[in-house]
Amino acid sequence: MSPTPTGRLFGDDLVLTRTFRAPIDDVWASLTEPERTARWFGPWKGDAAPGHAVQVQMSLEDGAPWTDMTIEACEPPRRLALSSVDDYGSWDLDLTLTESDGVTELRFTQHLTGTENVGEVGPGWEYYLDALVASREGRPLPEFDDYFPAQREYFDAQRETKSGD
């Protein structure tokens, strides 16, 4: 069964959410502790402070490359903002957590510089966020081939709807 895409375009912001039956501090740890990020995205190393760069290994990508990410904001346990520039473009990411009655929502936003590549970017973030869910639940990580190119049309349709407004 193919995963259902959930991401939405709001202007040039791609927004995806995931909900966890867990306290906010535990979800925050899944986003910020290197041994926990290694389970679903990749480990990181460096001085984790606002304005500083850390090196993140994208262990689920071909060749498991390391990339520099700058911590733009870190407000435990509610907000983490990161930026990076690589061969694929610039990445301006904002992760916010809110908790209510023991349920924590992650709102993941990529501030895009344009929506022309949302058909490639959206499925990738769906995959990584589903990998986060799987890692927290002790399930096997999803297969990227279930996300791309299968979800490309969903994201491209949002871009086309936006440009037709």
Secondary structure, DSSP 4 states (H G I P E B T S, - for coil): -PPPP--EEETTEEEEEEEESS-HHHHHHHHH-HHHHTTTT--EEE--STT-EEEEE-TTSTT--EEEEEEEEEETTTEEEEEEEETTEEEEEEEEEEEETTEEEEEEEEE-S-STTHHHHHHHHHHHHHHHHHHHHTPPPPPGGGTTTTTHHHHHHHHHHHHH-
